[in-house]
Amino acid sequence: MRFGTRVLLLQLVTVVAVVAASAGVFIVLGVEQLKHETETSALSIARTVASAPVVRSEVTRETSRGINPSAAELADGPLQAYARDVTGRTGALFVVITDGEGIRMAHPDPGQLDRQVSTSFEAALRGEEVIAWERGTLGDSVRAKVPVFAPGTEEPVGEVSVGFERAGVFDDLPQLLLGVGAAAAAALLIGIGATLVLRRRWEQLTLGVQPEELVVLVQNQAAVLDGVGDGVIALDESGVIRVSNSEAEKMFGRVQLEGMSLGDLDLPEDVIRSLEKGEARDGVVVGGRVLYLDSRQVDRGGQRLGSVIILRDRTDVMGLSRRLDSVRTMTSALRVQRHEFANRMHVAAGLVESGRGEEAAEFLRTMRDRGPVDYPLAGADLLTEPFLQSFLGAKSLEADERGVQLLIRDETLVLGSLEGVEGVEDTATVLGNLVDNAVTAALQAPEPRLVEVTLMDDGPDLVLMVADSGPGTAAGTGAVAAPPADDETEETAVDRVHGHGIGLALSRDLLRRRGGELWLIDPGGGASGRGAVFGARLPGVMATGVAGQSRNSREEDE
């Protein structure tokens, strides 16, 4: 049996029991009320009769004579007439008047006159009032007995007894029972109706799911929310977050998401609109994290319940992708370098073997001046650090294929060398991202398309600046702007000229972890006619001490 059916039956039994108990109580109270009203009526009539002057005087006179009158005399006497009149007006079963010896002086049955009453009269002669349910010559009745006092005294000289038939007491009982029954039936119907409405409402709220199934649902929900590595957010129809897991709270940097809306999570308006339509969005930057958000509508039984948003943190993936791109760039540069170096060695070896020593020496000097690989990197001789020279050389090859020239500015001075695998990878990620974005921006402007790079080491820190000849950052696009990247107010949302902000967010997050900074030196554009200039500081990536010299210094020493 379903739980809802069991609850319905239990409620029905409870309603029936309560109604039955209430009806029983009302019936008992009604019967007692009818009895009390009859007793009160009998006592009031008896008191009225006993206080009548004719009754007091006649009973006192007959009691004082000591001679009992005959039944015929009593039947024609004033007391009999008075009692009959009261009986007719009040609807009582009898009105009996006795003297001090209990002899009837008035009775509905004239044949009972001049006889002693069949019930006790001693209490009345002691001056007490008595109400009793007794059986007399006229059958069972409720009667009230009161004393008759002599005129002007408090001396009992007789008794007045007024009775109502027992059956007549409950003449109004059927009507009372009908009213109580009708009220009980109405209460029962109301209870049944309320139970049915409550059951229907319950099933609507629980979507027909029984409590046993709700327990399983809660267990499954806890297992799903806490057992997956993705963030999960459930919203109701009004867009308020009702359920979230710890991963979602970690991604948004909040302790409690329940009760908030998507607008409270600092999401861009276009992202919120897409999620409300049930669309997925990738590359959403929130708090230095790159997120993938997939929204799905939830329906059950044709009723829309809200939506569920799945969040995946793509920050690490994007970071690894950037580093993989850097490794690929370095690998490509090394492959080109190896191939070019091998070709040059073949040329030098051929000149030597053919006895053309002077030409071979000149060729080797040219190789020394031009560097190991003939990169289309203007100003490459200003940079002697091997990795930076190879990396920017490879980037210059890529830029040259796209029609952009990569230039090392004269202000460049790097005396040290990069230290450690992590330092090399982080430098490649930040520098590669800025150069790629600058090349993309330069493509938006007419020729000549140029990207300028300036690198300087400051002890263990590497400071770099990247400028482009593009149109500059558009106002309000949300590119990284001054002050430095430790300012929590800066955004890295979307700059359609300098990329989609994901690389900048990764670079900023990487630099924050290292204690560095990334900022926009000059937004460019407008009347300036210049492109944007970005700057970055990478702490702790350079080896201590002087690991190399500039090419110009070595030439002067030679």
SETORSE-696362 format. One record per residue (C-alpha): x, y, z; residue number from 1; residue in one letter. Coordinates in pm, 1 decimal. Layout:
       east      north         up   num   residu
          X          Y          Z   NUM        A
...
//
This chain:
       east      north         up   num   residu
        0.0        0.0        0.0     1        M
      133.3      344.3      -93.9     2        R
      232.7      575.6      184.5     3        F
      -17.0      837.9       69.0     4        G
     -300.5      583.7       87.8     5        T
     -195.8      479.6      437.4     6        R
     -187.7      842.5      549.0     7        V
     -531.1      898.2      394.6     8        L
     -680.1      600.3      577.7     9        L
     -515.5      705.0      903.5    10        L
     -654.4     1055.6      868.5    11        Q
    -1001.2      918.8      789.5    12        L
     -995.3      690.9     1094.4    13        V
     -876.8      982.9     1307.1    14        T
    -1151.4     1210.5     1174.3    15        V
    -1418.1      945.0     1232.1    16        V
    -1294.4      876.8     1584.9    17        A
    -1284.4     1246.6     1671.2    18        V
    -1629.9     1307.1     1523.9    19        V
    -1776.9     1003.7     1702.7    20        A
    -1624.4     1106.1     2034.8    21        A
    -1743.9     1463.1     1990.7    22        S
    -2094.4     1346.2     1897.0    23        A
    -2107.9     1118.7     2201.6    24        G
    -2000.6     1400.6     2429.7    25        V
    -2258.1     1636.2     2276.6    26        F
    -2533.9     1374.8     2318.4    27        I
    -2446.9     1314.5     2684.0    28        V
    -2434.2     1687.7     2748.6    29        L
    -2765.7     1732.6     2564.9    30        G
    -2940.7     1463.1     2770.9    31        V
    -2807.0     1611.1     3092.3    32        E
    -2922.3     1953.3     2980.9    33        Q
    -3274.6     1824.1     2910.0    34        L
    -3288.5     1655.3     3251.3    35        K
    -3162.2     1966.9     3421.7    36        H
    -3417.1     2186.3     3243.5    37        E
    -3702.1     1953.2     3344.4    38        T
    -3586.7     1939.7     3705.5    39        E
    -3552.2     2316.3     3712.4    40        T
    -3900.5     2358.7     3565.4    41        S
    -4053.9     2117.4     3818.4    42        A
    -3881.5     2294.7     4108.1    43        L
    -3988.9     2639.6     3986.2    44        S
    -4354.2     2530.6     3949.4    45        I
    -4352.0     2362.0     4291.4    46        A
    -4210.0     2675.5     4454.9    47        R
    -4471.2     2889.9     4284.1    48        T
    -4758.6     2665.3     4395.7    49        V
    -4624.3     2635.1     4750.2    50        A
    -4601.4     3011.3     4785.9    51        S
    -4956.1     3074.0     4661.0    52        A
    -5167.8     3231.0     4942.1    53        P
    -5460.9     2993.2     4885.1    54        V
    -5232.4     2691.5     4913.0    55        V
    -5062.8     2813.6     5227.3    56        R
    -5389.0     2908.9     5399.6    57        S
    -5583.8     2594.4     5301.7    58        E
    -5300.8     2353.6     5390.4    59        V
    -5244.1     2534.5     5721.7    60        T
    -5617.1     2522.5     5803.0    61        R
    -5659.4     2151.6     5720.0    62        E
    -5340.9     2058.5     5908.6    63        T
    -5448.4     2250.8     6219.8    64        S
    -5798.6     2093.3     6225.2    65        R
    -5656.8     1747.2     6276.1    66        G
    -5956.3     1598.6     6087.4    67        I
    -5901.0     1477.0     5733.8    68        N
    -6172.9     1592.4     5494.2    69        P
    -6336.4     1338.4     5266.2    70        S
    -6231.0     1281.4     4905.1    71        A
    -6555.2     1438.3     4783.3    72        A
    -6490.0     1753.9     4981.4    73        E
    -6134.1     1773.3     4854.9    74        L
    -6241.0     1715.6     4493.2    75        A
    -6464.6     2020.4     4512.1    76        D
    -6218.2     2223.6     4719.4    77        G
    -6008.5     2519.2     4606.1    78        P
    -5675.7     2328.1     4615.1    79        L
    -5793.0     2066.9     4364.0    80        Q
    -5912.6     2337.3     4127.6    81        A
    -5590.6     2535.3     4164.5    82        Y
    -5372.3     2227.5     4110.6    83        A
    -5569.5     2123.4     3802.4    84        R
    -5532.0     2472.3     3656.9    85        D
    -5153.1     2472.8     3712.0    86        V
    -5121.5     2126.0     3562.4    87        T
    -5305.2     2229.9     3250.4    88        G
    -5101.6     2548.8     3204.6    89        R
    -4757.6     2396.8     3266.2    90        T
    -4800.3     2058.0     3098.2    91        G
    -4683.3     1880.1     3410.3    92        A
    -4772.3     1517.2     3475.5    93        L
    -4911.8     1605.2     3816.5    94        F
    -4935.8     1874.1     4082.2    95        V
    -4993.3     1715.4     4425.1    96        V
    -5061.2     1907.0     4747.2    97        I
    -5046.8     1731.2     5085.0    98        T
    -5099.0     1833.7     5445.5    99        D
    -4863.1     1778.9     5732.7   100        G
    -4936.9     1405.3     5740.7   101        E
    -4879.1     1343.6     5370.0   102        G
    -5252.9     1318.9     5290.6   103        I
    -5326.1     1424.0     4931.2   104        R
    -5538.8     1736.5     4919.6   105        M
    -5498.8     1778.8     4543.5   106        A
    -5416.9     1512.2     4279.8   107        H
    -5486.9     1463.7     3907.4   108        P
    -5673.7     1140.7     3994.0   109        D
    -5963.9     1229.0     4228.4   110        P
    -5963.9      868.4     4346.0   111        G
    -5626.6      925.3     4511.3   112        Q
    -5750.1     1214.5     4725.7   113        L
    -5768.5     1170.3     5102.4   114        D
    -5485.7      911.6     5078.3   115        R
    -5123.9      929.9     5183.9   116        Q
    -4866.6      983.9     4908.2   117        V
    -4670.0      678.9     4788.3   118        S
    -4330.2      843.7     4814.4   119        T
    -4144.4      997.4     5101.4   120        S
    -4250.3     1342.3     5220.9   121        F
    -4041.1     1373.2     5539.8   122        E
    -3772.8     1593.1     5379.6   123        A
    -4028.0     1852.0     5269.5   124        A
    -4178.8     1861.7     5617.7   125        L
    -3833.0     1935.0     5749.9   126        R
    -3825.1     2240.8     5528.1   127        G
    -3602.3     2089.7     5256.2   128        E
    -3649.1     2096.5     4880.2   129        E
    -3602.9     1761.8     4702.4   130        V
    -3560.6     1668.3     4333.4   131        I
    -3586.7     1296.5     4256.4   132        A
    -3658.3     1045.3     3980.4   133        W
    -3918.0      816.4     4134.6   134        E
    -4209.9      589.7     4049.4   135        R
    -4553.7      679.0     4187.6   136        G
    -4915.5      609.2     4115.6   137        T
    -4882.5      783.0     3777.7   138        L
    -4563.9      599.7     3676.3   139        G
    -4199.5      704.4     3648.2   140        D
    -4136.8     1074.4     3665.1   141        S
    -3893.8     1344.7     3768.3   142        V
    -4043.0     1535.3     4056.0   143        R
    -3966.8     1832.6     4275.6   144        A
    -4091.5     1842.0     4638.4   145        K
    -4099.9     2170.2     4830.4   146        V
    -4246.3     2253.2     5176.0   147        P
    -4559.0     2462.7     5228.5   148        V
    -4510.0     2714.1     5506.1   149        F
    -4785.1     2852.2     5726.3   150        A
    -4865.0     3215.1     5647.4   151        P
    -4627.2     3453.7     5823.4   152        G
    -4402.9     3172.7     5956.7   153        T
    -4124.7     2939.0     5843.9   154        E
    -4305.8     2634.0     5980.9   155        E
    -4365.9     2354.4     5722.3   156        P
    -4730.8     2249.5     5730.1   157        V
    -4748.6     2050.1     5406.6   158        G
    -4583.4     1960.7     5074.5   159        E
    -4621.7     2045.7     4707.6   160        V
    -4495.3     1786.3     4459.3   161        S
    -4473.0     1865.0     4085.5   162        V
    -4369.3     1594.1     3839.5   163        G
    -4300.5     1549.5     3469.4   164        F
    -4326.1     1218.6     3289.2   165        E
    -3990.2     1052.6     3227.0   166        R
    -4066.5      996.0     2860.9   167        A
    -4170.5     1355.0     2822.0   168        G
    -3834.5     1475.5     2950.9   169        V
    -3668.9     1350.9     2629.2   170        F
    -3925.9     1479.4     2382.6   171        D
    -3661.4     1713.4     2240.0   172        D
    -3395.3     1440.5     2229.4   173        L
    -3463.7     1330.9     1865.7   174        P
    -3422.5     1687.9     1747.7   175        Q
    -3103.0     1716.2     1948.0   176        L
    -2972.7     1390.1     1805.4   177        L
    -3059.3     1506.9     1455.6   178        L
    -2862.4     1828.2     1503.9   179        G
    -2563.1     1649.1     1651.0   180        V
    -2574.7     1388.9     1372.1   181        G
    -2590.6     1658.3     1105.3   182        A
    -2296.7     1842.0     1261.0   183        A
    -2101.4     1515.9     1286.7   184        A
    -2174.1     1430.5      922.6   185        A
    -2067.8     1778.6      812.7   186        A
    -1747.1     1753.5     1018.0   187        A
    -1679.2     1410.6      868.5   188        L
    -1729.1     1537.6      514.6   189        L
    -1507.3     1837.9      580.3   190        I
    -1240.2     1609.6      725.3   191        G
    -1255.8     1374.1      427.5   192        I
    -1245.8     1666.6      183.8   193        G
     -951.3     1824.4      363.5   194        A
     -770.1     1490.5      362.3   195        T
     -820.2     1447.3      -10.5   196        L
     -708.0     1803.5      -82.5   197        V
     -405.2     1757.9      141.1   198        L
     -313.7     1433.9      -34.1   199        R
     -345.5     1593.4     -376.1   200        R
     -138.6     1892.9     -271.0   201        R
      122.1     1663.8     -119.8   202        W
      154.2     1467.3     -441.6   203        E
      180.8     1790.4     -638.6   204        Q
      460.6     1916.0     -417.4   205        L
      646.6     1584.2     -423.3   206        T
      564.2     1517.7     -790.1   207        L
      405.3     1191.9     -687.9   208        G
      720.5     1068.8     -516.9   209        V
      657.0      870.6     -201.2   210        Q
      857.1      928.5      121.2   211        P
     1046.4      603.5       71.4   212        E
     1146.5      723.2     -272.0   213        E
     1237.9     1066.3     -132.2   214        L
     1490.9      900.4       98.7   215        V
     1649.6      728.1     -198.7   216        V
     1648.6     1054.4     -393.7   217        L
     1825.1     1237.4     -112.3   218        V
     2084.9      962.5      -89.4   219        Q
     2139.6      967.5     -464.1   220        N
     2158.2     1346.1     -467.8   221        Q
     2421.0     1349.8     -196.3   222        A
     2618.2     1080.2     -379.1   223        A
     2597.9     1262.9     -712.1   224        V
     2673.3     1611.0     -579.4   225        L
     2965.7     1505.5     -362.4   226        D
     3092.6     1227.4     -585.0   227        G
     3160.4     1420.6     -905.0   228        V
     3448.0     1650.8     -982.5   229        G
     3230.6     1901.8    -1166.0   230        D
     3038.6     2184.8    -1006.8   231        G
     2660.9     2146.7     -995.8   232        V
     2405.4     2424.3     -941.2   233        I
     2028.6     2368.3     -940.0   234        A
     1795.3     2665.5     -987.8   235        L
     1420.3     2684.7     -939.6   236        D
     1176.7     2840.4    -1186.9   237        E
     1248.1     3191.3    -1058.4   238        S
     1623.8     3153.5    -1111.9   239        G
     1718.9     3119.7     -744.2   240        V
     1988.2     2866.5     -654.8   241        I
     1844.1     2590.2     -438.2   242        R
     2115.7     2323.0     -450.4   243        V
     2491.0     2340.0     -506.5   244        S
     2791.1     2127.2     -426.9   245        N
     3127.7     2216.4     -281.0   246        S
     3299.0     2218.6     -621.1   247        E
     3065.9     2491.9     -747.0   248        A
     3123.5     2696.9     -432.7   249        E
     3499.0     2656.4     -476.8   250        K
     3486.4     2767.8     -840.9   251        M
     3293.5     3084.1     -756.6   252        F
     3486.4     3147.4     -436.1   253        G
     3170.4     3153.0     -224.5   254        R
     3089.5     2973.5       99.9   255        V
     2714.8     2945.4       38.8   256        Q
     2541.1     2966.9     -298.6   257        L
     2187.9     2871.9     -191.5   258        E
     1946.7     3163.5     -215.3   259        G
     2158.5     3356.9     -467.3   260        M
     2083.3     3421.2     -833.4   261        S
     2310.9     3398.8    -1137.4   262        L
     2348.0     3776.1    -1133.0   263        G
     2499.6     3754.0     -784.2   264        D
     2781.2     3531.6     -917.7   265        L
     2940.4     3813.5    -1123.4   266        D
     2861.5     3637.4    -1451.5   267        L
     2841.7     3852.0    -1767.3   268        P
     2492.2     3940.1    -1886.0   269        E
     2530.0     3755.2    -2216.7   270        D
     2637.0     3441.5    -2029.8   271        V
     2332.3     3464.7    -1801.0   272        I
     2101.8     3499.9    -2101.2   273        R
     2257.3     3195.8    -2266.1   274        S
     2220.7     2986.8    -1952.2   275        L
     1856.3     3090.9    -1913.6   276        E
     1795.6     2966.3    -2268.7   277        K
     1955.7     2632.7    -2185.9   278        G
     2268.7     2698.9    -2394.3   279        E
     2623.5     2597.9    -2303.7   280        A
     2902.6     2855.4    -2274.5   281        R
     3274.0     2789.1    -2283.7   282        D
     3561.5     3007.2    -2179.6   283        G
     3372.6     3205.1    -1914.2   284        V
     3627.8     3376.9    -1691.0   285        V
     3521.6     3408.3    -1327.0   286        V
     3761.5     3498.8    -1050.0   287        G
     4070.2     3401.9    -1244.9   288        G
     3920.3     3068.0    -1353.0   289        R
     3817.1     2965.2    -1700.5   290        V
     3486.2     2777.2    -1676.4   291        L
     3269.4     2571.8    -1908.2   292        Y
     2900.3     2606.0    -1819.4   293        L
     2630.3     2374.8    -1952.9   294        D
     2267.5     2457.1    -1867.1   295        S
     1989.9     2198.6    -1891.1   296        R
     1619.6     2242.7    -1825.4   297        Q
     1455.6     2001.3    -1581.0   298        V
     1099.2     1880.0    -1641.4   299        D
      893.3     1611.8    -1471.5   300        R
      546.0     1506.1    -1570.2   301        G
      514.6     1802.8    -1805.2   302        G
      592.2     2046.9    -1524.5   303        Q
      902.7     2263.7    -1545.2   304        R
     1102.5     2247.1    -1223.7   305        L
     1392.4     2477.7    -1311.0   306        G
     1737.6     2414.0    -1452.4   307        S
     2068.8     2251.9    -1364.8   308        V
     2403.9     2406.6    -1454.7   309        I
     2714.3     2188.3    -1483.2   310        I
     3043.2     2370.9    -1428.9   311        L
     3380.8     2242.0    -1541.4   312        R
     3701.6     2418.4    -1448.7   313        D
     3903.9     2454.2    -1768.6   314        R
     4176.4     2665.5    -1609.5   315        T
     4425.0     2381.9    -1568.8   316        D
     4338.7     2240.5    -1911.0   317        V
     4386.4     2578.3    -2075.0   318        M
     4710.0     2624.3    -1883.7   319        G
     4837.3     2287.6    -1996.6   320        L
     4727.9     2368.4    -2349.9   321        S
     4923.2     2692.9    -2339.4   322        R
     5228.0     2517.2    -2205.1   323        R
     5190.6     2247.5    -2469.3   324        L
     5178.5     2519.7    -2733.3   325        D
     5495.3     2662.9    -2583.9   326        S
     5664.2     2325.0    -2594.9   327        V
     5550.9     2276.7    -2953.2   328        R
     5687.2     2618.8    -3042.4   329        T
     6020.4     2538.9    -2878.9   330        M
     6030.2     2198.8    -3044.7   331        T
     5959.8     2354.3    -3382.1   332        S
     6226.6     2616.3    -3321.0   333        A
     6482.0     2355.7    -3220.1   334        L
     6395.5     2143.0    -3523.1   335        R
     6444.2     2440.1    -3752.9   336        V
     6763.0     2532.2    -3570.4   337        Q
     6899.5     2180.6    -3597.7   338        R
     6813.0     2157.8    -3967.1   339        H
     6961.7     2499.4    -4043.3   340        E
     7272.8     2429.0    -3838.3   341        F
     7324.5     2096.5    -4014.4   342        A
     7295.9     2265.8    -4352.6   343        N
     7548.5     2532.1    -4253.7   344        R
     7790.7     2270.2    -4123.7   345        M
     7769.4     2090.3    -4457.3   346        H
     7848.5     2415.1    -4637.5   347        V
     8143.2     2492.5    -4408.2   348        A
     8274.2     2137.9    -4436.3   349        A
     8249.5     2153.2    -4817.7   350        G
     8444.1     2477.9    -4831.2   351        L
     8719.3     2336.8    -4609.2   352        V
     8743.0     2010.5    -4802.6   353        E
     8768.9     2198.4    -5130.1   354        S
     9059.4     2402.7    -4995.6   355        G
     8869.6     2726.9    -4983.4   356        R
     8972.5     2810.2    -4626.2   357        G
     8934.7     3184.9    -4655.7   358        E
     8575.4     3151.2    -4776.5   359        E
     8502.3     2896.7    -4502.6   360        A
     8630.4     3136.6    -4233.7   361        A
     8419.7     3419.3    -4374.0   362        E
     8114.6     3192.8    -4380.8   363        F
     8166.1     3095.8    -4015.7   364        L
     8204.2     3461.5    -3914.6   365        R
     7877.3     3537.5    -4089.1   366        T
     7712.1     3251.6    -3903.2   367        M
     7839.3     3395.0    -3574.3   368        R
     7701.4     3738.2    -3652.4   369        D
     7363.1     3620.0    -3777.8   370        R
     7306.3     3363.6    -3503.6   371        G
     7241.3     2994.0    -3517.1   372        P
     6917.2     3025.5    -3719.3   373        V
     6809.2     3285.1    -3966.2   374        D
     6487.7     3389.7    -3791.1   375        Y
     6280.5     3678.8    -3927.3   376        P
     6323.7     3837.7    -3582.8   377        L
     6441.1     4194.9    -3604.2   378        A
     6690.3     4282.3    -3331.1   379        G
     6757.7     3918.0    -3241.0   380        A
     7123.0     4006.3    -3169.7   381        D
     7006.3     4209.6    -2868.4   382        L
     6890.6     3891.6    -2698.0   383        L
     7148.4     3627.1    -2599.7   384        T
     6944.6     3414.4    -2357.3   385        E
     6910.9     3084.2    -2549.3   386        P
     6551.5     2997.2    -2466.4   387        F
     6413.7     3347.2    -2517.1   388        L
     6601.4     3379.9    -2845.7   389        Q
     6472.3     3043.7    -2972.0   390        S
     6121.0     3099.9    -2843.8   391        F
     6081.5     3447.4    -2991.8   392        L
     6250.7     3325.7    -3307.6   393        G
     5988.2     3055.9    -3347.2   394        A
     5714.4     3311.8    -3273.3   395        K
     5865.0     3538.0    -3539.0   396        S
     5833.2     3256.5    -3792.6   397        L
     5463.5     3218.1    -3706.8   398        E
     5407.1     3593.7    -3712.0   399        A
     5590.0     3630.3    -4043.3   400        D
     5362.6     3368.8    -4200.1   401        E
     5064.6     3584.7    -4096.4   402        R
     5221.5     3904.4    -4230.8   403        G
     5333.3     4051.2    -3898.7   404        V
     5690.8     4142.9    -3813.3   405        Q
     5823.7     4064.8    -3466.1   406        L
     6085.0     4310.9    -3334.5   407        L
     6312.0     4312.2    -3030.1   408        I
     6341.7     4671.7    -2911.3   409        R
     6679.0     4832.4    -2842.0   410        D
     6595.9     4873.2    -2474.1   411        E
     6615.2     4495.3    -2431.8   412        T
     6886.1     4380.5    -2190.1   413        L
     6886.0     4030.3    -2043.8   414        V
     7212.2     3937.2    -1875.5   415        L
     7094.9     3626.2    -1689.8   416        G
     6939.2     3303.0    -1807.1   417        S
     6611.5     3133.1    -1733.9   418        L
     6624.3     2887.5    -1444.3   419        E
     6435.8     2561.7    -1400.8   420        G
     6169.3     2389.4    -1604.8   421        V
     5888.2     2570.1    -1423.8   422        E
     6044.1     2910.2    -1489.0   423        G
     6086.0     2830.3    -1858.4   424        V
     5726.1     2705.5    -1890.4   425        E
     5576.6     3002.8    -1707.5   426        D
     5778.9     3245.9    -1914.9   427        T
     5667.7     3073.1    -2234.6   428        A
     5303.4     3085.0    -2121.9   429        T
     5298.2     3455.4    -2036.0   430        V
     5523.6     3578.0    -2316.2   431        L
     5360.3     3351.9    -2575.4   432        G
     5011.2     3467.1    -2475.6   433        N
     5099.7     3834.9    -2496.2   434        L
     5279.3     3792.7    -2830.9   435        V
     4994.7     3588.3    -2979.4   436        D
     4737.0     3846.0    -2868.0   437        N
     4954.3     4126.8    -3005.2   438        A
     4987.9     3951.1    -3342.6   439        V
     4607.7     3907.1    -3352.5   440        T
     4562.5     4276.7    -3273.7   441        A
     4818.8     4384.5    -3535.2   442        A
     4626.8     4196.8    -3803.2   443        L
     4332.1     4433.6    -3741.3   444        Q
     4535.2     4734.5    -3857.9   445        A
     4677.0     4830.7    -4201.3   446        P
     5040.3     4765.8    -4286.2   447        E
     5303.7     4784.2    -4161.4   448        P
     5191.9     4532.1    -3900.4   449        R
     5440.1     4522.9    -3616.3   450        L
     5479.3     4366.1    -3272.4   451        V
     5754.7     4497.3    -3045.4   452        E
     5895.2     4307.8    -2749.5   453        V
     6114.4     4449.6    -2474.0   454        T
     6275.7     4220.7    -2214.4   455        L
     6485.7     4313.7    -1911.1   456        M
     6599.2     4115.6    -1612.3   457        D
     6592.3     4265.7    -1264.7   458        D
     6784.0     4027.6    -1044.1   459        G
     6575.6     3705.9    -1033.8   460        P
     6279.2     3879.3    -1203.1   461        D
     6207.3     3909.4    -1572.8   462        L
     6019.4     4218.6    -1689.6   463        V
     5869.2     4222.4    -2036.5   464        L
     5658.6     4459.0    -2246.1   465        M
     5469.2     4374.6    -2563.6   466        V
     5333.6     4645.7    -2795.4   467        A
     5141.5     4609.5    -3120.0   468        D
     5037.8     4832.1    -3407.8   469        S
     4674.9     4735.4    -3378.3   470        G
     4372.3     4954.9    -3306.1   471        P
     4416.8     4935.1    -2926.9   472        G
     4182.5     4792.5    -2666.6   473        T
     3819.8     4897.3    -2715.0   474        A
     3668.6     5094.3    -2428.1   475        A
     3460.7     4876.8    -2202.3   476        G
     3578.9     4548.8    -2351.9   477        T
     3709.1     4434.5    -2020.4   478        G
     4074.8     4378.7    -2113.7   479        A
     4331.9     4366.4    -1838.3   480        V
     4382.9     4723.0    -1729.3   481        A
     4593.2     4914.9    -1485.0   482        A
     4638.6     4892.2    -1190.0   483        P
     4837.6     4571.1    -1169.6   484        P
     4674.9     4232.7    -1169.7   485        A
     4646.0     4206.6     -792.0   486        D
     4360.8     4458.8     -807.4   487        D
     4043.3     4254.1     -758.4   488        E
     3837.0     4500.9     -960.7   489        T
     4002.2     4426.5    -1293.9   490        E
     3830.7     4207.3    -1549.8   491        E
     3955.1     3970.7    -1819.7   492        T
     3631.6     3906.7    -1997.2   493        A
     3625.7     3965.9    -2373.9   494        V
     3846.7     4185.2    -2589.1   495        D
     3770.6     4092.2    -2950.2   496        R
     4090.7     4261.1    -3067.5   497        V
     4332.6     4108.1    -2816.9   498        H
     4177.4     3764.7    -2803.4   499        G
     3895.5     3631.1    -2586.8   500        H
     4053.4     3695.6    -2251.3   501        G
     4118.9     3332.3    -2162.6   502        I
     4495.2     3352.5    -2216.1   503        G
     4514.7     3676.2    -2022.7   504        L
     4321.8     3521.1    -1735.5   505        A
     4555.7     3223.2    -1729.4   506        L
     4858.1     3448.6    -1739.6   507        S
     4720.8     3666.5    -1462.9   508        R
     4638.6     3363.2    -1249.0   509        D
     4984.2     3217.9    -1309.5   510        L
     5153.6     3545.8    -1218.2   511        L
     4943.4     3583.5     -905.6   512        R
     5055.1     3244.1     -783.4   513        R
     5417.6     3342.8     -843.1   514        R
     5368.4     3685.6     -684.4   515        G
     5402.4     3869.5    -1015.9   516        G
     5174.3     4106.2    -1200.8   517        E
     5020.9     4173.4    -1540.3   518        L
     4890.1     4512.3    -1641.6   519        W
     4791.8     4732.3    -1935.6   520        L
     5048.3     5006.3    -1978.8   521        I
     4877.5     5190.5    -2264.4   522        D
     4535.4     5099.7    -2411.5   523        P
     4630.1     5271.8    -2739.2   524        G
     4375.9     5344.8    -3007.2   525        G
     4187.6     5669.7    -3050.9   526        G
     4384.7     5979.0    -3138.1   527        A
     4715.0     5821.9    -3030.8   528        S
     4729.8     5602.7    -3341.6   529        G
     4915.8     5337.6    -3140.9   530        R
     4827.3     4989.3    -3039.9   531        G
     4803.1     4852.1    -2688.2   532        A
     5106.6     4800.0    -2465.7   533        V
     5101.4     4523.1    -2203.4   534        F
     5354.4     4467.2    -1928.5   535        G
     5433.6     4174.7    -1702.6   536        A
     5674.7     4086.0    -1424.9   537        R
     5773.9     3723.9    -1368.2   538        L
     5951.1     3686.5    -1033.3   539        P
     6209.7     3417.1     -965.0   540        G
     6252.6     3287.0    -1319.6   541        V
     6608.9     3413.5    -1377.8   542        M
     6923.2     3246.5    -1245.7   543        A
     7125.1     3453.5     -999.0   544        T
     7445.8     3596.2    -1127.7   545        G
     7539.1     3699.3    -1478.6   546        V
     7496.3     3404.4    -1710.8   547        A
     7559.3     3579.9    -2038.1   548        G
     7632.0     3902.6    -2206.0   549        Q
     7484.3     4093.2    -2491.3   550        S
     7625.9     4025.4    -2833.6   551        R
     7757.0     4382.0    -2862.9   552        N
     7957.1     4342.6    -2538.9   553        S
     8121.8     4024.2    -2662.8   554        R
     8215.2     4186.2    -2991.0   555        E
     8378.5     4475.4    -2805.5   556        E
     8578.7     4227.0    -2590.5   557        D
     8700.3     4048.5    -2900.2   558        E
//
